[in-house]
């Protein structure tokens, strides 16, 4: 396994509307979580926090130069393992217990951490059996209809279970931008995790399809248009008659 230095572990790509994509390029695409940084006038939001193998605060110190809300779209290991580094941590109540006391099983780390996940390791070979997600108890629980006020922009919380019971999406109505977490992205969806539910999945996708979405930033794979969102959702329902 190739070894890379910690200062090469993250890549940052600036997007429109004060949004940045942070990801771990040496994690293979299927497992590579998209971390979305949304800049506001008074505070920022970080949607998901990656694998936790390398410190976000150390390698990307600009993340903590301003007040920041670390939001968990859900509590699988690839989305929350960096949350312990931030003082304000938000999650849906249905998965608050996992964020507070994560295990290898409850976060899916036991099923996923291995050679298939990585192109390289940071600094030294990883001991997969010793990998753990650190506890990061929520400082705020967020539910359907709650809003995250960033000063000049507002993100509305949508409860979108299916992939997991506490899955959320964030909707910025002003820019017609959807941060969809793992309920929808342009790649193979995971519908069979231990707490996935296909009935919830169907209700969540039907709801998202009704939104006037311009751009979707998912939990994995590249962003896509509202038109592509309709195609993906319609294809899902065709596979699940």
C-alpha positions in Angstrom: 0.0 0.0 0.0 1.3 3.4 -1.0 2.1 5.8 1.9 1.4 9.6 1.5 2.2 12.5 3.8 -0.6 13.9 5.9 -0.4 17.3 4.2 -1.5 15.6 1.0 -4.5 13.8 2.4 -7.1 16.4 1.7 -8.1 18.2 -1.5 -10.2 21.3 -1.6 -12.2 22.5 -4.6 -14.0 25.9 -4.6 -17.5 25.9 -5.9 -20.0 28.7 -6.6 -22.0 30.4 -3.9 -19.3 30.2 -1.2 -19.3 26.4 -1.2 -16.2 24.3 -1.1 -15.8 20.5 -1.6 -13.3 18.8 0.7 -12.4 15.2 0.1 -9.8 12.5 0.7 -8.4 11.6 -2.7 -6.6 8.5 -1.6 -9.9 6.9 -0.5 -11.5 5.1 -3.4 -14.5 6.8 -5.0 -17.3 4.5 -3.7 -16.1 5.1 -0.1 -14.9 8.7 -0.5 -17.2 11.1 1.4 -17.8 14.6 0.2 -17.4 17.1 2.9 -19.2 20.3 2.1 -18.1 23.6 3.6 -20.7 26.4 3.3 -19.5 29.9 4.1 -21.9 32.4 5.7 -21.5 35.9 6.9 -21.6 35.1 10.6 -20.7 31.4 10.7 -20.0 28.5 8.5 -21.3 24.9 8.2 -19.4 21.8 7.5 -21.6 19.0 6.3 -19.9 15.7 7.3 -16.3 15.3 8.4 -14.8 12.2 6.7 -12.8 9.2 7.9 -10.9 10.9 10.7 -7.6 9.4 9.7 -6.0 12.8 9.4 -6.9 15.9 11.4 -9.0 18.4 9.5 -8.1 21.1 12.0 -4.4 20.6 11.6 -4.3 20.3 7.8 -7.1 22.8 7.0 -6.7 25.4 9.8 -8.9 27.9 8.0 -11.9 25.7 9.0 -11.8 26.9 12.5 -10.9 30.6 11.9 -14.7 31.4 12.2 -17.6 29.8 14.1 -18.5 26.6 12.5 -21.4 24.1 12.7 -20.3 20.5 12.1 -23.4 18.8 10.7 -23.8 15.0 10.4 -25.9 14.1 7.4 -26.0 10.7 9.2 -23.6 8.7 11.4 -21.8 6.2 9.2 -18.0 6.3 9.9 -17.0 8.0 6.6 -19.3 11.0 7.5 -18.6 11.6 11.2 -15.1 10.5 12.2 -13.8 14.1 12.2 -16.7 15.5 14.2 -14.9 15.2 17.5 -12.6 18.0 16.4 -15.3 20.7 16.4 -17.1 22.3 19.4 -20.6 22.6 17.7 -21.9 19.2 16.5 -25.4 18.7 15.0 -27.2 15.5 14.3 -30.8 14.2 14.0 -32.1 12.7 17.3 -32.6 9.2 15.7 -28.8 8.8 15.4 -27.6 10.9 18.3 -26.7 7.8 20.3 -24.4 6.6 17.6 -22.6 10.0 17.4 -22.2 9.9 21.2 -21.0 6.3 21.5 -20.0 5.0 18.0 -18.9 1.4 17.5 -17.4 -0.3 14.5 -20.7 -2.0 13.9 -23.1 0.9 14.3 -21.0 3.2 12.0 -20.4 0.4 9.4 -16.7 0.7 9.9 -16.5 -3.1 10.6 -18.0 -3.8 7.2 -16.0 -1.3 5.1 -12.6 -0.5 6.5 -10.0 -2.5 4.5 -7.7 -2.5 1.5 -10.7 -2.1 -0.9 -11.3 1.4 0.5 -7.8 2.9 0.0 -5.4 3.8 -2.7 -2.9 4.9 0.0 -2.5 5.3 3.7 -1.5 8.5 5.5 2.1 8.4 6.9 2.1 4.7 7.9 0.2 1.5 7.3 -3.2 1.4 9.0 -4.3 -1.3 11.4 -7.8 -1.8 10.2 -8.8 -3.8 13.3 -7.8 -0.9 15.5 -9.7 1.8 13.6 -12.3 3.5 15.8 -14.6 6.5 15.4 -14.1 8.9 18.4 -17.2 9.9 20.4 -18.6 13.3 19.5 -21.8 13.9 21.5 -24.1 16.3 19.8 -24.3 19.8 21.1 -27.6 20.4 19.2 -30.2 18.0 17.8 -31.8 19.0 14.5 -35.1 17.8 13.2 -37.4 18.3 10.3 -38.1 22.0 9.7 -35.2 23.4 11.8 -33.0 25.9 10.1 -29.3 26.6 10.3 -28.7 30.4 10.3 -25.4 31.4 8.9 -26.0 35.1 8.8 -26.7 35.8 5.1 -27.9 32.3 4.2 -30.3 29.7 5.6 -30.1 26.0 5.4 -33.4 24.1 6.1 -33.2 20.7 7.7 -35.2 18.0 5.8 -35.5 14.6 7.5 -34.8 12.1 4.7 -34.5 8.6 6.2 -34.1 5.5 4.2 -30.3 5.0 4.0 -30.4 5.4 7.8 -33.1 6.5 10.2 -31.6 9.8 11.1 -30.5 10.8 7.6 -31.0 14.5 6.8 -30.7 16.7 3.8 -30.1 20.5 3.9 -32.0 22.7 1.5 -31.0 26.2 0.6 -34.1 27.6 -1.0 -32.5 30.9 -2.0 -30.0 29.2 -4.3 -32.1 26.1 -5.0 -29.2 24.0 -3.7 -29.7 20.6 -2.0 -27.1 18.8 0.2 -28.5 15.3 0.0 -26.1 13.3 2.2 -26.4 9.6 1.3 -30.1 9.4 0.5 -29.2 10.4 -3.1 -26.0 10.7 -5.1 -24.9 9.9 -8.7 -23.6 6.4 -8.0 -24.6 3.1 -6.5 -26.8 3.7 -3.5 -26.5 1.7 -0.3 -30.0 0.5 0.6 -29.1 -2.6 2.6 -27.3 -1.3 5.7 -28.5 -2.8 9.0 -30.8 0.2 9.6 -31.8 1.0 6.0 -35.5 1.0 5.2 -36.9 1.0 1.6 -40.3 2.4 2.5 -38.6 5.4 4.1 -36.3 5.6 1.1 -39.2 5.8 -1.3 -40.9 8.6 0.8 -37.7 10.6 1.0 -37.0 10.4 -2.7 -40.5 11.3 -3.6 -40.3 14.3 -1.4 -37.0 15.5 -2.9 -38.3 15.1 -6.4 -40.9 17.8 -5.7 -38.3 20.4 -4.7 -37.3 23.0 -7.4 -33.7 21.9 -7.2 -31.0 23.6 -9.4 -27.9 21.7 -8.0 -27.4 18.7 -5.8 -24.3 18.2 -3.7 -24.4 14.6 -2.5 -22.5 12.6 0.1 -20.4 10.8 -2.6 -19.5 11.2 -6.3 -19.8 14.4 -8.4 -22.5 17.1 -8.0 -25.4 17.1 -10.5 -28.3 19.2 -11.7 -32.0 19.1 -10.8 -32.7 17.4 -14.1 -30.3 14.7 -13.3 -31.9 14.3 -9.8 -35.2 13.6 -11.5 -33.5 11.0 -13.7 -31.9 9.3 -10.7 -35.1 9.2 -8.6 -37.2 8.0 -11.5 -34.7 5.2 -12.2 -34.8 4.3 -8.5 -38.5 3.9 -8.6 -38.3 1.9 -11.8 -36.0 -0.6 -9.9 -38.4 -0.7 -6.9 -41.9 -1.1 -8.3 
